[in-house]
Amino acid sequence: MKRSTIPMLLIFILLLVGCVLLIFRLEGNDRSEEPAATAVPVVTATPAPTATPEPEITAAPTAEPTAEPTATPAPTAVPETTPIPTVVPTTEPTAAVPQGTSGSFRSDTGLWINTVVKWEITPGNGTDKLKLEVYAESYAIQNGVGAQRVQDIVFNVDGKLYYANSAVLDDLTTTSLRERYLGSAEVDVPAGRDIDLLVTWYFRGEYGGPNGRQFVDGIDASATIHTP
């Protein structure tokens, strides 16, 4: 290589280096004149809202049920029992019943037909004789016509039964109240006793009264008598 070219080469290299430096400088100035880069705001993620925990409901302490005080029943006033006075039946002194003592009793049907019982006592030695006669008390009457009445009169003397057949009654013309004989019985009864009597006549027919005609089965008459 010629010596004259070396200086030329050095100059070229120096020029090249200067150009490079110039370029770098110019780029550096361009960069300094550029507006400062705006800082991109960092988006901080909003934390998802944390569900507010519902407050725990603390159950109010259950009060132990206080037993209702048992009402003490008011003492029941014991009613003063008024003692029922013992009624001592006053026994009327029974007068001495003479021989041939008699009387009568009757029924009460509420109709225009009844029975009347007439009784008579004949005193004996510890046993008396009691005679009973039964009468039909009525207005016009017809009973037993064409058919015999059998044991249709019942005498209950202190629980003992006696029977009689009633007489035929055939009277349709009478317009007044009258007695007609029906039948009788004669029995022995103890002396000095109360005797219960029940006499029944089984009429078994219709008869009139204040409320019209009514069917009548048996007609009862009762009484208590005292034997001498």
Backbone as CSV, one residue per row, in Angstrom:
resi,resn,N_x,N_y,N_z,CA_x,CA_y,CA_z,C_x,C_y,C_z
1,MET,0.865,-1.176,0.000,0.000,0.000,0.000,0.899,1.222,0.000
2,LYS,0.387,2.229,-0.724,1.204,3.425,-0.810,1.043,4.181,0.462
3,ARG,2.066,4.876,0.925,2.039,5.653,2.125,1.081,6.774,2.003
4,SER,0.775,7.203,0.832,-0.100,8.348,0.657,-1.509,8.015,0.888
5,THR,-1.893,6.710,0.870,-3.278,6.263,1.065,-3.613,6.082,2.512
6,ILE,-2.586,5.876,3.344,-2.850,5.606,4.772,-3.498,6.830,5.415
7,PRO,-2.954,7.993,5.185,-3.603,9.124,5.818,-5.041,9.301,5.348
8,MET,-5.272,8.932,4.127,-6.587,9.068,3.563,-7.534,8.076,4.251
9,LEU,-7.048,6.921,4.520,-7.858,5.897,5.171,-8.182,6.316,6.586
10,LEU,-7.217,6.869,7.291,-7.459,7.305,8.655,-8.516,8.407,8.693
11,ILE,-8.357,9.312,7.740,-9.334,10.412,7.693,-10.717,9.866,7.447
12,PHE,-10.809,8.861,6.584,-12.110,8.274,6.265,-12.708,7.622,7.499
13,ILE,-11.850,6.936,8.221,-12.344,6.238,9.416,-12.825,7.252,10.431
14,LEU,-12.032,8.353,10.579,-12.422,9.368,11.540,-13.730,10.007,11.145
15,LEU,-13.890,10.238,9.859,-15.167,10.806,9.396,-16.324,9.853,9.664
16,LEU,-16.016,8.613,9.447,-17.099,7.610,9.667,-17.504,7.554,11.124
17,VAL,-16.455,7.597,11.988,-16.765,7.544,13.424,-17.537,8.787,13.839
18,GLY,-17.113,9.970,13.255,-17.825,11.190,13.618,-19.265,11.149,13.168
19,CYS,-19.463,10.564,11.957,-20.887,10.469,11.489,-21.717,9.598,12.418
20,VAL,-21.080,8.542,12.825,-21.840,7.626,13.718,-22.197,8.319,15.017
21,LEU,-21.161,9.074,15.533,-21.442,9.765,16.798,-22.516,10.811,16.622
22,LEU,-22.468,11.478,15.464,-23.461,12.508,15.207,-24.873,11.909,15.151
23,ILE,-24.884,10.814,14.473,-26.223,10.143,14.361,-26.775,9.792,15.746
24,PHE,-25.883,9.270,16.573,-26.324,8.898,17.929,-26.773,10.113,18.707
25,ARG,-26.061,11.208,18.526,-26.427,12.412,19.260,-27.799,12.903,18.826
26,LEU,-27.926,12.919,17.434,-29.209,13.397,16.917,-30.360,12.525,17.429
27,GLU,-30.152,11.267,17.446,-31.236,10.362,17.935,-31.512,10.619,19.414
28,GLY,-30.387,10.914,20.108,-30.604,11.181,21.547,-31.410,12.434,21.756
29,ASN,-31.132,13.487,20.890,-31.922,14.717,21.048,-33.397,14.495,20.714
30,ASP,-33.551,13.673,19.606,-34.968,13.420,19.204,-35.726,12.742,20.331
31,ARG,-35.030,11.892,20.965,-35.727,11.159,22.034,-36.012,12.056,23.227
32,SER,-35.089,13.022,23.509,-35.323,13.889,24.663,-36.445,14.856,24.407
33,GLU,-36.623,15.218,23.034,-37.718,16.147,22.748,-39.078,15.474,22.743
34,GLU,-39.095,14.118,22.597,-40.405,13.434,22.613,-41.031,13.598,23.993
35,PRO,-42.324,13.842,23.975,-42.994,13.988,25.287,-42.831,12.752,26.126
36,ALA,-42.643,13.026,27.353,-42.467,11.888,28.267,-43.691,10.995,28.177
37,ALA,-43.344,9.766,28.078,-44.470,8.793,27.959,-45.366,8.881,29.183
38,THR,-46.667,8.986,28.821,-47.648,9.042,29.921,-47.718,7.686,30.586
39,ALA,-47.559,7.753,31.853,-47.578,6.470,32.580,-48.976,5.873,32.516
40,VAL,-48.989,4.674,32.015,-50.297,3.957,31.938,-50.706,3.603,33.351
41,PRO,-51.847,4.115,33.712,-52.250,3.793,35.097,-52.445,2.312,35.263
42,VAL,-51.886,1.877,36.322,-52.038,0.447,36.630,-53.419,0.239,37.216
43,VAL,-54.178,-0.575,36.491,-55.553,-0.860,36.969,-55.469,-1.914,38.038
44,THR,-55.738,-1.423,39.191,-55.738,-2.388,40.300,-57.111,-3.044,40.360
45,ALA,-57.133,-4.293,40.229,-58.435,-5.009,40.240,-59.148,-4.756,41.550
46,THR,-60.389,-4.305,41.338,-61.204,-4.070,42.555,-61.559,-5.405,43.157
47,PRO,-61.185,-5.565,44.352,-61.497,-6.890,44.950,-63.003,-7.111,45.000
48,ALA,-63.368,-8.317,44.621,-64.816,-8.657,44.655,-65.334,-8.413,46.051
49,PRO,-66.512,-7.771,46.080,-67.035,-7.466,47.422,-67.264,-8.733,48.210
50,THR,-66.661,-8.680,49.322,-66.826,-9.849,50.189,-68.193,-9.782,50.844
51,ALA,-68.960,-10.863,50.657,-70.310,-10.869,51.246,-70.213,-10.642,52.724
52,THR,-70.975,-9.614,53.116,-70.961,-9.312,54.546,-71.630,-10.452,55.282
53,PRO,-70.955,-11.112,56.107,-71.589,-12.260,56.800,-72.761,-11.773,57.632
54,GLU,-73.853,-12.488,57.397,-75.039,-12.125,58.166,-74.772,-12.380,59.622
55,PRO,-75.197,-11.447,60.429,-74.916,-11.650,61.866,-75.647,-12.874,62.384
56,GLU,-74.921,-13.639,63.088,-75.549,-14.821,63.658,-76.561,-14.397,64.711
57,ILE,-77.770,-14.930,64.491,-78.835,-14.575,65.448,-78.722,-15.508,66.629
58,THR,-78.344,-14.903,67.670,-78.213,-15.716,68.879,-79.592,-15.835,69.501
59,ALA,-80.084,-17.064,69.532,-81.424,-17.260,70.081,-81.461,-16.778,71.509
60,ALA,-82.517,-16.014,71.739,-82.670,-15.519,73.107,-82.799,-16.702,74.029
61,PRO,-82.142,-16.643,75.103,-82.217,-17.803,76.012,-83.655,-18.078,76.386
62,THR,-84.065,-19.338,76.128,-85.448,-19.726,76.432,-85.626,-19.790,77.920
63,ALA,-86.579,-18.987,78.329,-86.812,-18.985,79.779,-87.520,-20.259,80.152
64,GLU,-87.054,-20.899,81.128,-87.709,-22.098,81.611,-89.134,-21.733,82.016
65,PRO,-90.130,-22.441,81.386,-91.510,-22.072,81.750,-91.735,-22.206,83.234
66,THR,-92.180,-21.116,83.751,-92.462,-21.140,85.187,-93.818,-21.790,85.389
67,ALA,-93.854,-22.830,86.125,-95.117,-23.524,86.344,-96.107,-22.576,86.978
68,GLU,-97.281,-22.560,86.310,-98.313,-21.671,86.869,-98.669,-22.145,88.262
69,PRO,-98.733,-21.235,89.143,-99.067,-21.678,90.506,-100.443,-22.299,90.529
70,THR,-100.518,-23.483,91.078,-101.804,-24.171,91.168,-102.664,-23.447,92.182
71,ALA,-103.833,-23.034,91.629,-104.729,-22.307,92.533,-105.234,-23.250,93.595
72,THR,-105.071,-22.855,94.753,-105.571,-23.671,95.858,-107.068,-23.478,95.937
73,PRO,-107.819,-24.572,95.651,-109.271,-24.387,95.658,-109.752,-23.895,97.004
74,ALA,-110.643,-22.951,96.872,-111.198,-22.423,98.121,-111.933,-23.538,98.823
75,PRO,-111.758,-23.621,100.058,-112.440,-24.712,100.775,-113.943,-24.623,100.571
76,THR,-114.481,-25.768,100.104,-115.922,-25.801,99.860,-116.640,-25.804,101.193
77,ALA,-117.501,-24.829,101.249,-118.247,-24.754,102.505,-119.180,-25.942,102.584
78,VAL,-119.045,-26.687,103.586,-119.911,-27.837,103.779,-121.238,-27.320,104.298
79,PRO,-122.268,-27.513,103.421,-123.551,-26.991,103.876,-123.983,-27.670,105.166
80,GLU,-124.412,-26.859,105.982,-124.884,-27.437,107.231,-126.138,-28.245,106.942
81,THR,-126.025,-29.503,107.235,-127.160,-30.385,106.982,-128.177,-30.201,108.082
82,THR,-129.306,-29.730,107.613,-130.363,-29.563,108.593,-130.962,-30.922,108.850
83,PRO,-130.772,-31.410,109.999,-131.307,-32.751,110.256,-132.807,-32.783,110.021
84,ILE,-133.179,-33.771,109.206,-134.610,-33.915,108.936,-135.258,-34.468,110.196
85,PRO,-136.178,-33.716,110.690,-136.806,-34.213,111.913,-137.515,-35.525,111.665
86,THR,-137.250,-36.441,112.520,-137.909,-37.739,112.405,-139.363,-37.571,112.815
87,VAL,-140.178,-37.821,111.817,-141.605,-37.667,112.094,-142.123,-38.972,112.666
88,VAL,-142.469,-38.904,113.880,-143.043,-40.083,114.514,-144.535,-40.057,114.246
89,PRO,-144.989,-41.015,113.430,-146.425,-40.981,113.121,-147.258,-41.048,114.395
90,THR,-148.136,-40.125,114.421,-149.018,-40.102,115.589,-150.145,-41.093,115.347
91,THR,-150.114,-42.099,116.117,-151.148,-43.122,115.969,-152.362,-42.702,116.778
92,GLU,-153.373,-42.422,115.996,-154.595,-42.034,116.694,-155.136,-43.254,117.423
93,PRO,-155.479,-43.067,118.634,-156.009,-44.223,119.377,-157.229,-44.782,118.664
94,THR,-157.147,-46.063,118.383,-158.259,-46.720,117.692,-159.327,-47.089,118.711
95,ALA,-160.446,-46.534,118.455,-161.554,-46.836,119.375,-161.982,-48.284,119.189
96,ALA,-162.458,-48.848,120.229,-162.945,-50.227,120.151,-164.047,-50.289,119.112
97,VAL,-163.842,-51.202,118.133,-164.810,-51.308,117.038,-165.911,-52.261,117.472
98,PRO,-167.104,-51.781,117.534,-168.204,-52.671,117.953,-168.547,-53.666,116.852
99,GLN,-169.256,-54.699,117.221,-169.701,-55.698,116.254,-170.581,-55.021,115.205
100,GLY,-170.381,-55.469,113.955,-171.187,-54.882,112.889,-170.578,-53.619,112.324
101,THR,-169.270,-53.324,112.610,-168.617,-52.141,112.070,-168.644,-52.204,110.550
102,SER,-168.928,-51.073,109.932,-169.045,-51.046,108.464,-168.598,-49.690,107.922
103,GLY,-168.486,-49.618,106.615,-168.101,-48.382,105.953,-168.140,-48.579,104.442
104,SER,-167.586,-47.633,103.727,-167.571,-47.746,102.260,-166.414,-46.911,101.692
105,PHE,-166.006,-47.229,100.501,-165.018,-46.442,99.755,-165.342,-46.603,98.273
106,ARG,-164.782,-45.710,97.458,-165.160,-45.693,96.050,-163.958,-45.385,95.160
107,SER,-164.164,-45.599,93.865,-163.131,-45.280,92.869,-163.302,-43.843,92.409
108,ASP,-162.375,-43.398,91.543,-162.460,-42.051,90.977,-161.887,-42.103,89.560
109,THR,-162.723,-42.432,88.595,-162.268,-42.582,87.211,-162.232,-41.259,86.463
110,GLY,-162.909,-40.233,86.950,-163.028,-38.992,86.198,-164.135,-39.069,85.164
111,LEU,-164.837,-40.199,85.104,-165.960,-40.383,84.178,-167.245,-40.496,84.990
112,TRP,-168.324,-40.755,84.288,-169.613,-40.887,84.971,-169.909,-42.334,85.315
113,ILE,-168.843,-43.063,85.566,-168.992,-44.443,86.033,-167.892,-44.724,87.049
114,ASN,-168.277,-45.277,88.208,-167.344,-45.626,89.277,-167.877,-46.852,89.998
115,THR,-167.076,-47.332,90.928,-167.536,-48.420,91.780,-167.562,-47.948,93.224
116,VAL,-168.503,-48.462,93.974,-168.627,-48.192,95.405,-168.535,-49.534,96.116
117,VAL,-167.611,-49.620,97.086,-167.427,-50.861,97.833,-167.901,-50.621,99.259
118,LYS,-168.823,-51.442,99.680,-169.350,-51.361,101.047,-168.832,-52.567,101.814
119,TRP,-168.278,-52.295,102.990,-167.696,-53.366,103.772,-168.345,-53.442,105.156
120,GLU,-168.277,-54.652,105.720,-168.847,-54.883,107.050,-168.018,-55.957,107.738
121,ILE,-167.691,-55.703,109.023,-166.874,-56.641,109.795,-167.730,-57.252,110.899
122,THR,-167.643,-58.574,110.995,-168.267,-59.281,112.099,-167.161,-59.856,112.961
123,PRO,-166.940,-59.312,114.174,-165.848,-59.783,115.020,-166.036,-61.239,115.416
124,GLY,-164.881,-61.941,115.562,-164.905,-63.331,115.991,-163.873,-63.525,117.084
125,ASN,-163.525,-64.783,117.371,-162.558,-65.112,118.404,-161.162,-65.163,117.772
126,GLY,-160.519,-63.977,117.620,-159.190,-63.906,117.000,-159.255,-63.772,115.480
127,THR,-160.391,-64.082,114.888,-160.567,-63.963,113.432,-161.899,-63.294,113.177
128,ASP,-161.869,-62.258,112.341,-163.093,-61.532,112.006,-163.567,-61.950,110.623
129,LYS,-164.828,-61.720,110.394,-165.424,-62.005,109.096,-165.628,-60.666,108.386
130,LEU,-165.067,-60.565,107.187,-165.169,-59.331,106.406,-166.023,-59.603,105.171
131,LYS,-167.078,-58.820,105.028,-167.927,-58.941,103.852,-167.773,-57.688,102.991
132,LEU,-167.593,-57.900,101.691,-167.420,-56.804,100.742,-168.484,-56.899,99.649
133,GLU,-169.174,-55.788,99.397,-170.175,-55.729,98.331,-169.788,-54.610,97.359
134,VAL,-169.887,-54.897,96.071,-169.464,-53.941,95.037,-170.686,-53.484,94.255
135,TYR,-170.744,-52.168,94.020,-171.851,-51.554,93.268,-171.260,-50.694,92.133
136,ALA,-171.959,-50.700,91.006,-171.608,-49.813,89.903,-172.396,-48.526,90.074
137,GLU,-171.710,-47.407,90.068,-172.359,-46.101,90.193,-172.287,-45.423,88.820
138,SER,-173.462,-45.221,88.207,-173.443,-44.659,86.854,-174.837,-44.155,86.490
139,TYR,-174.895,-43.602,85.267,-176.191,-43.282,84.670,-176.628,-44.532,83.910
140,ALA,-177.258,-44.367,82.771,-177.707,-45.534,81.998,-176.500,-46.411,81.658
141,ILE,-176.708,-47.744,81.729,-175.591,-48.660,81.505,-176.123,-49.987,80.996
142,GLN,-175.309,-50.616,80.191,-175.620,-51.965,79.709,-174.313,-52.729,79.669
143,ASN,-174.265,-53.852,80.409,-173.022,-54.603,80.510,-173.334,-56.072,80.799
144,GLY,-172.713,-56.934,80.020,-172.880,-58.368,80.250,-174.135,-58.948,79.639
145,VAL,-174.856,-58.198,78.843,-176.080,-58.724,78.223,-175.701,-59.743,77.150
146,GLY,-176.264,-60.927,77.252,-176.021,-61.981,76.264,-174.763,-62.777,76.521
147,ALA,-173.971,-62.430,77.501,-172.758,-63.195,77.812,-172.466,-63.045,79.291
148,GLN,-172.317,-64.184,79.958,-172.069,-64.146,81.397,-170.664,-63.616,81.676
149,ARG,-170.587,-62.725,82.635,-169.285,-62.194,83.046,-168.733,-63.123,84.124
150,VAL,-167.531,-63.662,83.894,-166.938,-64.642,84.798,-165.715,-64.047,85.486
151,GLN,-165.767,-64.064,86.802,-164.649,-63.613,87.641,-164.086,-62.263,87.173
152,ASP,-164.986,-61.364,86.863,-164.534,-60.034,86.437,-164.464,-59.053,87.600
153,ILE,-164.752,-59.531,88.830,-164.532,-58.727,90.035,-163.435,-59.419,90.833
154,VAL,-162.353,-58.662,91.147,-161.218,-59.229,91.880,-161.094,-58.482,93.196
155,PHE,-161.093,-59.256,94.311,-160.928,-58.689,95.651,-159.507,-59.030,96.126
156,ASN,-158.697,-57.998,96.360,-157.344,-58.205,96.889,-157.387,-57.769,98.350
157,VAL,-157.353,-58.789,99.249,-157.440,-58.529,100.686,-156.104,-58.886,101.316
158,ASP,-155.311,-57.837,101.612,-153.980,-58.049,102.191,-153.137,-59.017,101.358
159,GLY,-153.237,-58.915,100.034,-152.409,-59.739,99.146,-153.060,-61.040,98.723
160,LYS,-154.170,-61.392,99.307,-154.874,-62.617,98.913,-156.001,-62.244,97.951
161,LEU,-156.128,-63.038,96.887,-157.094,-62.717,95.843,-158.339,-63.607,95.955
162,TYR,-159.481,-62.949,95.732,-160.777,-63.635,95.697,-161.535,-63.086,94.480
163,TYR,-162.433,-63.930,93.899,-163.092,-63.547,92.654,-164.603,-63.695,92.778
164,ALA,-165.281,-62.906,91.930,-166.744,-62.996,91.861,-167.177,-62.641,90.443
165,ASN,-168.323,-63.190,90.046,-168.897,-62.860,88.739,-169.833,-61.672,88.907
166,SER,-169.737,-60.717,88.010,-170.597,-59.542,88.147,-171.984,-59.801,87.579
167,ALA,-172.945,-59.095,88.121,-174.328,-59.221,87.652,-174.475,-58.523,86.300
168,VAL,-175.483,-58.964,85.538,-175.771,-58.335,84.245,-176.435,-56.982,84.496
169,LEU,-175.965,-55.967,83.804,-176.540,-54.629,83.926,-177.178,-54.263,82.590
170,ASP,-178.449,-53.929,82.652,-179.164,-53.586,81.425,-180.185,-52.498,81.748
171,ASP,-179.720,-51.282,81.725,-180.591,-50.158,82.080,-180.179,-48.966,81.220
172,LEU,-180.927,-48.758,80.134,-180.620,-47.672,79.212,-181.576,-46.497,79.352
173,THR,-182.443,-46.532,80.342,-183.448,-45.474,80.472,-183.162,-44.519,81.618
174,THR,-182.310,-44.940,82.560,-182.067,-44.109,83.735,-181.313,-42.843,83.328
175,THR,-181.797,-41.705,83.792,-181.139,-40.425,83.497,-180.513,-39.815,84.743
176,SER,-180.489,-40.555,85.850,-179.898,-40.056,87.093,-178.796,-41.008,87.539
177,LEU,-177.888,-40.479,88.393,-176.798,-41.292,88.892,-177.336,-42.223,89.970
178,ARG,-177.053,-43.527,89.791,-177.563,-44.489,90.775,-176.587,-45.647,90.926
179,GLU,-176.787,-46.417,92.010,-175.939,-47.567,92.283,-176.670,-48.846,91.882
180,ARG,-175.888,-49.776,91.325,-176.444,-51.076,90.923,-175.518,-52.168,91.452
181,TYR,-176.091,-53.170,92.053,-175.309,-54.239,92.659,-174.576,-55.042,91.594
182,LEU,-173.280,-55.314,91.890,-172.477,-56.112,90.975,-172.121,-57.487,91.531
183,GLY,-171.585,-57.547,92.740,-171.173,-58.824,93.306,-170.580,-58.614,94.682
184,SER,-170.213,-59.751,95.344,-169.693,-59.648,96.710,-168.749,-60.797,97.014
185,ALA,-168.053,-60.652,98.161,-167.167,-61.699,98.669,-167.153,-61.595,100.176
186,GLU,-166.934,-62.764,100.845,-166.865,-62.800,102.305,-165.632,-63.598,102.675
187,VAL,-164.699,-62.967,103.445,-163.421,-63.615,103.761,-163.118,-63.454,105.233
188,ASP,-162.213,-64.334,105.730,-161.758,-64.233,107.111,-160.504,-63.352,107.162
189,VAL,-160.455,-62.493,108.172,-159.295,-61.612,108.357,-158.902,-61.645,109.824
190,PRO,-157.601,-61.415,110.131,-157.171,-61.420,111.533,-157.738,-60.215,112.279
191,ALA,-158.043,-60.421,113.537,-158.577,-59.333,114.351,-157.451,-58.410,114.792
192,GLY,-157.828,-57.156,115.046,-156.874,-56.180,115.558,-155.764,-55.836,114.568
193,ARG,-156.051,-55.812,113.275,-155.048,-55.535,112.258,-155.559,-54.494,111.268
194,ASP,-154.596,-53.801,110.610,-154.937,-52.953,109.467,-154.963,-53.838,108.231
195,ILE,-156.023,-53.757,107.473,-156.189,-54.598,106.291,-156.246,-53.711,105.054
196,ASP,-155.375,-53.995,104.066,-155.374,-53.257,102.801,-156.335,-53.924,101.830
197,LEU,-157.162,-53.105,101.251,-158.180,-53.615,100.322,-158.034,-52.956,98.953
198,LEU,-158.150,-53.761,97.904,-158.189,-53.259,96.528,-159.210,-54.103,95.781
199,VAL,-160.238,-53.429,95.294,-161.296,-54.124,94.565,-161.307,-53.590,93.130
200,THR,-161.227,-54.516,92.164,-161.193,-54.138,90.750,-162.360,-54.787,90.014
201,TRP,-163.094,-53.936,89.287,-164.158,-54.447,88.416,-163.722,-54.223,86.976
202,TYR,-163.594,-55.311,86.216,-163.168,-55.207,84.818,-164.391,-54.932,83.945
203,PHE,-164.636,-53.640,83.751,-165.782,-53.188,82.960,-165.552,-53.473,81.474
204,ARG,-164.389,-53.154,80.985,-163.958,-53.410,79.603,-164.981,-52.916,78.585
205,GLY,-165.239,-51.616,78.660,-166.158,-50.997,77.709,-165.972,-49.491,77.698
206,GLU,-166.807,-48.814,76.923,-166.736,-47.357,76.834,-167.817,-46.726,77.695
207,TYR,-167.439,-45.560,78.232,-168.435,-44.808,78.996,-168.103,-43.324,78.859
208,GLY,-169.167,-42.500,79.027,-169.008,-41.068,78.838,-168.473,-40.367,80.073
209,GLY,-168.008,-39.151,79.817,-167.496,-38.310,80.887,-167.466,-36.873,80.413
210,PRO,-166.941,-35.989,81.208,-166.879,-34.568,80.820,-166.140,-34.353,79.503
211,ASN,-165.200,-35.233,79.182,-164.423,-35.088,77.950,-164.848,-36.072,76.868
212,GLY,-166.057,-36.585,76.967,-166.551,-37.515,75.953,-166.379,-38.958,76.392
213,ARG,-166.698,-39.855,75.494,-166.625,-41.280,75.786,-165.172,-41.751,75.773
214,GLN,-164.871,-42.626,76.708,-163.528,-43.190,76.805,-163.631,-44.665,77.111
215,PHE,-162.600,-45.405,76.660,-162.580,-46.834,76.954,-162.116,-47.035,78.387
216,VAL,-162.804,-47.899,79.098,-162.473,-48.200,80.492,-162.211,-49.694,80.588
217,ASP,-161.051,-50.049,81.097,-160.732,-51.466,81.267,-161.151,-51.913,82.661
218,GLY,-160.289,-51.612,83.640,-160.639,-51.963,85.013,-160.870,-50.737,85.860
219,ILE,-161.813,-50.828,86.794,-162.104,-49.718,87.705,-161.664,-50.150,89.104
220,ASP,-160.683,-49.374,89.696,-160.111,-49.744,90.993,-160.669,-48.858,92.096
221,ALA,-160.924,-49.504,93.240,-161.284,-48.783,94.473,-160.456,-49.404,95.577
222,SER,-159.803,-48.543,96.400,-158.920,-49.083,97.437,-159.096,-48.332,98.745
223,ALA,-158.716,-48.999,99.837,-158.808,-48.409,101.173,-158.071,-49.314,102.149
224,THR,-157.821,-48.782,103.353,-157.263,-49.564,104.445,-158.238,-49.467,105.603
225,ILE,-158.587,-50.577,106.129,-159.536,-50.608,107.253,-158.866,-51.310,108.437
226,HIS,-159.405,-51.098,109.603,-158.872,-51.721,110.810,-159.911,-52.668,111.394
227,THR,-159.438,-53.864,111.653,-160.364,-54.855,112.212,-160.335,-54.766,113.729
228,PRO,-161.471,-55.010,114.367,-161.533,-54.926,115.845,-160.842,-56.127,116.509
